[in-house]
Every structure is written in structure tokens, then in C-alpha cells.
Amino acid sequence: MSNSSERKWWKEGVVYQIYPRSFQDTTGNGVGDLQGIIKRLDYIQSLGVDIIWLNPVYTSPNDDNGYDISNYRDIMAEFGSMADIDELMAEMKKRNLRLVMDLVVNHSSDEHQWFVESRKSRDNPYRDYYHWWPAEKGTPPKRFSYFDVDSNAWKYDKPTDAYYLHYYSGKQPDLKWENPKVRQEVYDLMTFWFDKGIDGFRMDVISSISKDIDYPELPKRYKGDFITYYAEGPNLHDYLREMNRKVLSKYDVMTVGEAPGVHKEQALDFVDEDRNELNMFFHFDLMGLDREPGETFKMSQEPWKLTEFKKIFSDWDDTFSKKGWGSLYLNNHDFPRSVSRWGNDSKAHWKNSATLLQTFLLSMRGTPYFLYGEEIGMTNIKFDSITDYQDINTLTRYKSIKKAGGDLEAFINDEKKAGRDNARTPMQWNTDINSGFSEEKPWLKVNENFKEGINVAEQETETDSVLNYFRKMVQVRKDSLGLVYGSYRLLLKDNEKVYAYLRTWEEERFLVLLNFSTELSLVDLDEVQFNQAQLVISNDNAASHKTDHSFELNPYQAAIYKVF
């Protein structure tokens, strides 16, 4: 048995991501909270998922919706209290659900006590917890920032006449991992949460924690690509191994790193089991498929191709075929809704494409991650005005374009497809006011299509709803280890409409057929004899016509066959 086939709970589990601000409000302030999640645990359990990934709920000024943490050991008041998180964990354990929380330690909030002290004087004991550049040395070498109007990651701080480094917002100063005291602080807070009973961490931009503290000019070999440079810090793997040795190895937990800038060639450096670093990580190859080259958020003018989509997943599967383990996702809180991006959210094709994408994620090798609402096919909201947006990324880029005299209308049109707030709109529970999310004005508008069947209550009563299909497909995966650990073989490599592949595990052999198009697709497949195939599941009741070696798929039809 290869390392990648060794059974682990985090390989067989299905992850359900909750953006807490948007899940369920119980206090009437228009913001989701921990009691809201507790209230909905029976629903979450009914989905068949195993693991909840909870976006940050720690104390924060909310410059970046909780990714700017001012106290790692307390809960943001609008979400609840430490007693609420304890209750959440206790209630989850009753339902055999595991909790994975966000670890955000590339940076803290500028309101964290460490930074408050750090900026007081150059000889403060906390000065070396962050990256500082004294102004008398001149302007520091260029560093890129995601959330700065000028894309500048150095911010001048007058009290000590120096610049501090922030890869993200100016209110998110980067922690200096090169200081062993900082690393020990991180390991201590991780231990605090593991001892409370959580089951793992999703590690925010963990690939960026190591810096060259000489802060040189960007080496020419990177050709202006700061993201890849950030992911190749000189001590990154030393830090991850130290973290594993000092903390992770002492608990039965899962780790998934967010790893912008990490490519296939470096993948096993992070997740080869013999290296004792992480279990898996999120790569960004798919997230860049429909974006302009070198742009994280700007949509490409050219439509993405299914052959390129297949190649990304096939190449990454091959990367982990003998060692390591992969993660599978089509959207999350940072990227638009999957059905609007990789499927088709028109009324004619919404349902089939939503369930096709569910079938895909749940039939590939790797741990599947679903964003709340993905199980009911929630779509992009496509805001028309900048006043509707709350996301720091959209707002900062709008200011940058305005400052440069750019085309703001074109930017808003682009954000209708690319904006992160598309993925953050409130959960659609029913047809009540604000779709049952809150009785008061929500922090972010609710998508009006909750009135058109995209809500939990209506889909609960429909046998063939997107929601009930999701439940069935999760069960199919759980009943078939071949869909978890089986080898993967791509078929029809050059077909631009149909994604087809075989999953093989011991005596089990599955054929997965996915029509990623609005057209009826007839395909010949010599590898399979359909008169000996057993249909496991399909999202379309219309039987696909088949001869011994051919099949016909309706638009966005998905089907899995057990073949012999």
C-alpha cells in the first residue's frame, strides 16, 4: 500500500466550510454567530459531512473580516463567547462532527498587544515580533501587498520613524517568524486550542511565513512574481517541521495549509509523510484558470477550457499518486460560487451543473471541501454598485483604479464574476425575510434568488433537489472506498465537453462521466462495456442511451457507473 492509500479520517472525511458572519444570526444584529451554528448542527449532520472548517471567530477589529486577529485566545463579541465555542464543540462531538479552525499567523492585527508594544520604541521587547525597516536606510525594497491602494507592503510608522511589513492590509502587520519567541507564541496558542478539543487547523497563507530578513530587491528570476517569491522563504520548511515536532505530532489532528505560490514541483516538500510537515494544502492552479495571467482576481477575456481544467486536476492527482495527499475545492470564502464559475447558473442549467460539480468533487481522490450553501447550489449575487460590497479586496482595488483614473464601470462588471463577496452572502434557509438568516438587515445583502427555490426549506421537500442529491452523493462516496483511495485515470483527454475518468481500488472500478456543456454529448469509450456496467448515481433522470461502448449525456449530466 502506498503512503497515499494509508487510511486516515481526514482523507475519508468531507469538509463543510462555514463563514460565521453569513451562516445564521440569532442575536438580531445582522451578523451570524456561534449560537447560529449550534442551532443548525442537526442540519449539518444530515448532510453526511464529517468536518466543519470554521473561518476565524477570534477577537478582531474586522478590517479583513476576522483575518486580522487582536487576541488569538478569545472570541469576537459579535460571534459570542468562549462559552459558546465550548458548547459548539460539545454539541459537535455528540454528532460525530470534527472542528477545524483557522490559524492566521503570517500576520496579526495592528491592534494586537504585540504590535501595540512593537511600534512604541525601537528597543521595545516586542519590536522584533514584526518586520521593521528604519527610515534612515531609505525607502525599503519593493514588496507587494494585496490590500494596499498602492500595492505597497511597507507602511511608514511615525512614532519610531520606520516602516513595517504587511503583505495584506496595513492593519495586518506580518509576524517575524525568524524570531524564535514568535514561533513559540504560535505553538503555545496552537496547543491552547488543541487542548480545548479542536481537530485541526486550516493555516492561512502559511507558505508566506518565512522571509529573507535582509529584504533584498526581488530577484530577477521571479520576473516580478512576488507570490511565488513569498512562498519560497529560506526557512519555511524548517518552521513547518518544528511546528510538527513541537505541536502537531502530539495530537490526532488534520492540517491543511493555504499555499499561494506553491507549485506541483514543491508539493511533496509540504505533504510527503516522511517529512513530517502538513497533511495537505490548497494550491491555486484552478483558481487562476479563468483569470488574467499574473492577476489573482481579474477575470480573463477568454473562456476557460475543459481540457485545461482536466489537466490541472489530473496533474495534481499524479503529484500525490504515491505520496502525500491532496485537497479538492471549487470555491471558498475567497473565490466566487462554483456553480456560477465552473457550472452554469442560468435557470435551464443551474440544477444539473450544481449537482455535476458535487459529483465531481466527491468522486475525485483527495479530501473534498464544500463552502456553506454549495449543497443547495447558491450562486453569485453579482452586485451592481460598489456601495453593496463589504470586502476589503474589492474596496481597495476600487480605490486604486479610481486613483489611477481607470474604468470603474468595467471593474464593477468584472467583480460580478470575480468578487469575493459573491461567496459570502448569507445562507439561504427558507423564504422568510432575509431567507431566514436574520430578522434584521444582514451585514451583506441576501441573494434574491432564495425566493426561487435556492433555499434549504424548499429543497428539503423535493426528492430530486440539489440538496438531496448532495446527501446521496456524499453517501455514495462513504460507501465506496474506491472513490476515496482508488487510482485515477483520465479518459477522453482532448474532449472539450465531457470529463471522464476511472477510479480503481482493489476489486472496485468506477467510471465517472461529466458533461460540462449545454449540449447533448455522445461519446464512444472503448475501455468500458456498458452492458456490464451498473449505474450508481446520476443527476438526470433521463436514461443515457448507450451501446456496448458509447454513452449519451444530457447537458450537465453527471453519472457514475460501477464497471466490471
WOJO-V592494 format. One record per residue. N is the residue number from 0. RES is the residue in one letter. PHI is phi in whole degrees, -180 to 180 (999 if undefined). OMEGA is omega in whole degrees, 0 to 359 (none if undefined). BURIAL is 1 if it has 9 or more other ideal C-beta (glycine too) atoms within 8 Angstrom, else 0. Layout:
BEGIN
n={N:N}
res={RES:RES}
phi={PHI:PHI}
omega={OMEGA:OMEGA}
burial={BURIAL:BURIAL}
END
This chain:
BEGIN
n={0:1:2:3:4:5:6:7:8:9:10:11:12:13:14:15:16:17:18:19:20:21:22:23:24:25:26:27:28:29:30:31:32:33:34:35:36:37:38:39:40:41:42:43:44:45:46:47:48:49:50:51:52:53:54:55:56:57:58:59:60:61:62:63:64:65:66:67:68:69:70:71:72:73:74:75:76:77:78:79:80:81:82:83:84:85:86:87:88:89:90:91:92:93:94:95:96:97:98:99:100:101:102:103:104:105:106:107:108:109:110:111:112:113:114:115:116:117:118:119:120:121:122:123:124:125:126:127:128:129:130:131:132:133:134:135:136:137:138:139:140:141:142:143:144:145:146:147:148:149:150:151:152:153:154:155:156:157:158:159:160:161:162:163:164:165:166:167:168:169:170:171:172:173:174:175:176:177:178:179:180:181:182:183:184:185:186:187:188:189:190:191:192:193:194:195:196:197:198:199:200:201:202:203:204:205:206:207:208:209:210:211:212:213:214:215:216:217:218:219:220:221:222:223:224:225:226:227:228:229:230:231:232:233:234:235:236:237:238:239:240:241:242:243:244:245:246:247:248:249:250:251:252:253:254:255:256:257:258:259:260:261:262:263:264:265:266:267:268:269:270:271:272:273:274:275:276:277:278:279:280:281:282:283:284:285:286:287:288:289:290:291:292:293:294:295:296:297:298:299:300:301:302:303:304:305:306:307:308:309:310:311:312:313:314:315:316:317:318:319:320:321:322:323:324:325:326:327:328:329:330:331:332:333:334:335:336:337:338:339:340:341:342:343:344:345:346:347:348:349:350:351:352:353:354:355:356:357:358:359:360:361:362:363:364:365:366:367:368:369:370:371:372:373:374:375:376:377:378:379:380:381:382:383:384:385:386:387:388:389:390:391:392:393:394:395:396:397:398:399:400:401:402:403:404:405:406:407:408:409:410:411:412:413:414:415:416:417:418:419:420:421:422:423:424:425:426:427:428:429:430:431:432:433:434:435:436:437:438:439:440:441:442:443:444:445:446:447:448:449:450:451:452:453:454:455:456:457:458:459:460:461:462:463:464:465:466:467:468:469:470:471:472:473:474:475:476:477:478:479:480:481:482:483:484:485:486:487:488:489:490:491:492:493:494:495:496:497:498:499:500:501:502:503:504:505:506:507:508:509:510:511:512:513:514:515:516:517:518:519:520:521:522:523:524:525:526:527:528:529:530:531:532:533:534:535:536:537:538:539:540:541:542:543:544:545:546:547:548:549:550:551:552:553:554:555:556:557:558:559:560:561:562:563}
res={M:S:N:S:S:E:R:K:W:W:K:E:G:V:V:Y:Q:I:Y:P:R:S:F:Q:D:T:T:G:N:G:V:G:D:L:Q:G:I:I:K:R:L:D:Y:I:Q:S:L:G:V:D:I:I:W:L:N:P:V:Y:T:S:P:N:D:D:N:G:Y:D:I:S:N:Y:R:D:I:M:A:E:F:G:S:M:A:D:I:D:E:L:M:A:E:M:K:K:R:N:L:R:L:V:M:D:L:V:V:N:H:S:S:D:E:H:Q:W:F:V:E:S:R:K:S:R:D:N:P:Y:R:D:Y:Y:H:W:W:P:A:E:K:G:T:P:P:K:R:F:S:Y:F:D:V:D:S:N:A:W:K:Y:D:K:P:T:D:A:Y:Y:L:H:Y:Y:S:G:K:Q:P:D:L:K:W:E:N:P:K:V:R:Q:E:V:Y:D:L:M:T:F:W:F:D:K:G:I:D:G:F:R:M:D:V:I:S:S:I:S:K:D:I:D:Y:P:E:L:P:K:R:Y:K:G:D:F:I:T:Y:Y:A:E:G:P:N:L:H:D:Y:L:R:E:M:N:R:K:V:L:S:K:Y:D:V:M:T:V:G:E:A:P:G:V:H:K:E:Q:A:L:D:F:V:D:E:D:R:N:E:L:N:M:F:F:H:F:D:L:M:G:L:D:R:E:P:G:E:T:F:K:M:S:Q:E:P:W:K:L:T:E:F:K:K:I:F:S:D:W:D:D:T:F:S:K:K:G:W:G:S:L:Y:L:N:N:H:D:F:P:R:S:V:S:R:W:G:N:D:S:K:A:H:W:K:N:S:A:T:L:L:Q:T:F:L:L:S:M:R:G:T:P:Y:F:L:Y:G:E:E:I:G:M:T:N:I:K:F:D:S:I:T:D:Y:Q:D:I:N:T:L:T:R:Y:K:S:I:K:K:A:G:G:D:L:E:A:F:I:N:D:E:K:K:A:G:R:D:N:A:R:T:P:M:Q:W:N:T:D:I:N:S:G:F:S:E:E:K:P:W:L:K:V:N:E:N:F:K:E:G:I:N:V:A:E:Q:E:T:E:T:D:S:V:L:N:Y:F:R:K:M:V:Q:V:R:K:D:S:L:G:L:V:Y:G:S:Y:R:L:L:L:K:D:N:E:K:V:Y:A:Y:L:R:T:W:E:E:E:R:F:L:V:L:L:N:F:S:T:E:L:S:L:V:D:L:D:E:V:Q:F:N:Q:A:Q:L:V:I:S:N:D:N:A:A:S:H:K:T:D:H:S:F:E:L:N:P:Y:Q:A:A:I:Y:K:V:F}
phi={999:-74:-56:-72:-102:-66:-70:-143:-64:-80:-84:-88:-79:-111:-100:-118:-90:-116:-90:-59:-62:-115:-93:-161:-94:-115:-105:82:-101:81:-123:-61:-150:-66:-64:-64:-67:-58:-60:-103:-65:-63:-63:-60:-60:-65:-72:91:-72:-117:-133:-103:-97:-105:-63:-54:-123:-73:-59:-160:-72:71:-66:-127:46:93:-86:-121:-97:-103:-153:-76:-118:-145:-107:-59:-57:-71:-91:138:-143:-62:-61:-68:-69:-64:-65:-58:-65:-64:-70:-66:-61:-61:-105:58:-104:-104:-115:-114:-109:-82:-110:-115:-131:-71:-148:-121:-80:-72:-97:-66:-59:-58:-76:-55:-73:-58:-88:-72:-160:-72:-107:-64:-57:-97:-55:-84:-82:-135:-94:-122:-127:-66:-64:-67:-84:93:-73:-69:-57:-55:-134:-85:-121:-67:-116:-114:-57:-100:58:-102:-88:-109:-120:-73:-126:-63:-52:-118:51:-151:-105:-118:-92:-146:-66:-115:-66:-61:-93:-129:-64:-74:-74:-97:-64:-66:-87:-58:-66:-65:-61:-66:-60:-64:-64:-67:-73:-64:-61:-55:-76:-64:-67:-73:117:-72:-110:161:-131:-95:-99:-62:30:-67:-71:-103:-71:-94:-125:-82:-80:-84:50:-72:-60:-59:-56:-60:-63:-84:49:83:-87:-69:-64:-65:-59:-62:-86:-121:-60:-64:-117:-53:-74:-62:-67:-67:-67:-64:-60:-65:-65:-84:-130:-61:-66:-91:-136:-91:-132:-112:-131:-135:-95:-83:-133:-60:90:-93:-112:-53:-63:-100:-56:-72:-62:-93:-125:-60:-57:-71:-89:56:-119:-117:-83:-164:-150:-93:-94:-121:-60:-66:-64:-98:-62:-105:-111:-63:-53:79:-111:-80:-121:-85:-69:-75:-79:-97:-66:-73:-109:-63:-62:-72:-58:-60:-62:-60:-68:-69:-65:-71:-63:-63:-57:-104:-70:-118:-140:75:-154:-106:-113:-126:-154:-116:-161:-160:-66:-101:-137:-62:-60:-62:-68:-81:-98:-106:-111:-152:-92:-69:-59:-69:-122:-55:-64:-65:-72:-63:-75:-60:-66:-63:-59:-60:-60:-85:-120:-102:-82:131:-83:-85:-119:-119:-83:-43:89:-65:-71:-113:76:-59:-118:-60:-88:61:-61:-91:-131:-62:-69:-83:-83:-118:-75:-60:-65:-64:-65:-67:-68:-60:-64:-63:-67:-63:-62:-87:74:-82:-87:-71:-65:-64:-63:-64:-62:-68:-67:-61:-102:-102:-61:-69:-65:-56:-92:-114:-65:-57:-58:-100:-90:-159:-102:-71:-55:54:56:80:-74:-156:-83:-110:-61:-69:-62:-138:-58:-86:-67:-65:-74:-63:-82:-115:97:-92:-155:-65:-57:-69:-72:-59:-90:-100:-58:-105:-72:-59:-61:-72:-65:-55:-60:-64:-70:-59:-68:-58:-63:-67:-81:-134:-60:-61:-82:-97:-103:-62:-66:-121:-135:-73:-116:52:-50:-96:-75:-90:-115:-115:-104:-132:-156:-107:-118:-128:-147:52:-91:-90:-143:-119:-110:-110:-121:-136:-94:-87:-148:-89:-117:-65:-124:-107:-135:-95:-139:-67:-70:-128:-103:-71:-72:-115:-106:-115:-69:-92:-162:-149:-91:-134:-69:-68:-66:-78:-65:-148:-100:-60:-131:-132:-142:-127:-117:-71:-52:55:-78:-121:-149:-120:-114:-90:-117:-125}
omega={178:179:183:179:180:187:176:181:182:172:184:182:173:186:178:183:178:171:196:180:192:188:180:178:176:184:178:178:178:181:177:184:183:177:176:177:178:181:186:183:178:177:181:178:182:180:183:180:186:191:172:169:183:175:193:176:182:178:187:173:176:174:178:177:173:177:172:192:179:175:184:185:177:185:177:188:183:175:182:186:176:176:179:180:176:178:178:181:180:180:177:181:177:184:180:176:179:183:173:180:177:171:184:187:165:182:172:169:174:176:173:183:178:183:176:178:185:185:183:182:182:180:177:180:181:182:186:173:184:182:181:177:182:186:181:176:181:180:180:179:185:169:183:174:178:192:177:183:180:182:183:184:174:179:179:181:190:186:180:177:182:177:172:186:176:178:180:182:173:176:179:180:182:176:183:181:179:176:182:177:178:180:180:176:180:181:179:181:174:179:178:183:176:179:175:175:177:190:178:179:162:190:184:179:185:181:185:191:182:179:168:188:164:178:181:170:179:180:185:184:180:176:177:183:181:185:177:177:180:183:183:178:190:185:187:185:173:180:181:177:177:177:180:183:187:186:192:183:183:184:173:186:175:177:174:182:169:192:174:178:179:183:185:185:180:191:185:173:181:193:171:186:182:181:177:176:182:175:182:177:175:171:187:182:180:183:177:187:183:180:177:180:180:181:179:190:183:183:176:177:181:177:178:182:179:180:178:176:179:183:180:182:180:180:180:175:179:179:184:187:182:179:177:182:183:172:183:176:179:174:170:184:181:184:186:186:187:184:178:185:185:177:183:186:172:182:183:189:184:187:181:183:176:181:174:181:175:179:181:184:185:178:177:177:184:180:182:179:178:176:178:181:178:180:175:177:177:187:173:179:174:179:180:188:178:181:178:184:176:189:181:180:179:184:180:181:175:180:180:181:178:180:182:181:182:185:183:179:178:179:180:178:178:181:176:178:190:190:182:180:174:184:189:180:185:177:184:187:185:181:176:178:181:178:176:179:182:176:179:181:181:179:178:184:174:177:184:181:171:179:186:175:178:176:186:188:180:182:176:187:181:183:185:180:176:180:183:172:178:180:180:183:175:181:176:179:182:181:189:179:177:178:176:189:186:175:183:175:180:173:175:186:187:181:184:180:188:173:181:178:177:172:185:180:182:182:183:178:183:172:179:181:183:179:181:182:180:185:171:183:176:184:175:184:185:186:188:171:187:178:176:183:181:180:179:181:172:180:182:184:180:182:178:178:179:166:180:187:182:178:180:183:174:178:179:175:173:178:174:177:167:185:187:none}
burial={0:0:1:1:0:0:0:0:0:1:1:1:1:1:1:1:1:1:1:1:1:1:1:1:1:0:0:0:0:1:1:1:1:1:1:1:1:1:0:1:1:0:0:1:1:0:1:1:1:1:1:1:1:1:1:1:1:1:1:1:0:0:1:1:1:1:1:1:1:1:1:0:0:0:1:1:0:0:1:1:0:0:0:1:1:1:1:1:1:0:1:1:1:0:1:0:1:1:1:1:1:1:1:1:1:1:1:1:1:1:1:1:0:1:1:1:1:1:1:0:0:0:0:1:0:1:1:0:1:1:1:1:1:0:1:0:0:0:0:1:0:0:1:1:1:0:1:1:0:0:0:1:1:1:1:0:1:0:0:1:0:1:1:1:1:1:1:1:1:1:1:1:1:1:1:1:1:0:1:0:0:1:1:0:1:1:1:0:1:1:1:1:1:1:0:1:0:1:1:1:1:1:1:1:1:1:1:1:1:1:1:0:0:0:1:0:0:1:0:0:0:1:0:0:1:1:1:1:1:1:1:0:1:0:1:1:1:0:1:1:1:1:1:1:0:0:1:1:0:0:0:0:1:1:1:1:1:1:1:1:1:1:1:1:0:1:1:1:0:1:1:1:1:0:1:0:1:1:1:1:1:1:1:1:1:1:0:0:1:0:1:0:0:0:0:1:0:1:1:1:0:0:0:1:0:1:1:1:1:1:0:1:1:1:1:1:1:0:1:1:1:0:1:1:1:1:1:1:1:1:1:1:1:0:1:1:1:1:1:1:1:1:1:1:1:0:0:0:1:1:1:1:1:1:1:1:1:1:1:1:1:1:1:1:1:1:1:1:1:1:1:1:1:1:1:1:1:1:1:1:1:0:1:0:0:1:0:0:1:0:1:1:1:1:1:1:1:1:1:1:1:1:0:0:0:1:0:1:0:0:1:1:0:1:1:1:1:1:1:1:1:1:1:1:1:1:1:1:1:1:0:0:0:1:1:1:1:1:0:1:0:1:0:1:0:1:1:0:1:1:0:0:0:1:1:1:1:1:1:1:0:1:0:0:1:1:1:1:1:1:1:1:1:1:1:1:1:0:0:1:1:1:1:1:1:1:0:1:0:1:1:1:0:0:1:0:1:1:1:1:1:1:1:1:1:0:0:1:1:1:1:1:1:1:1:1:1:0:0:0:1:0:1:0:1:0:0:1:0:1:0:0:1:0:0:1:1:1:1:1:0:0:0:1:0:0:0:0:1:1:1:1:1:1:1:1:1:1:1:1:1:1:1:0}
END
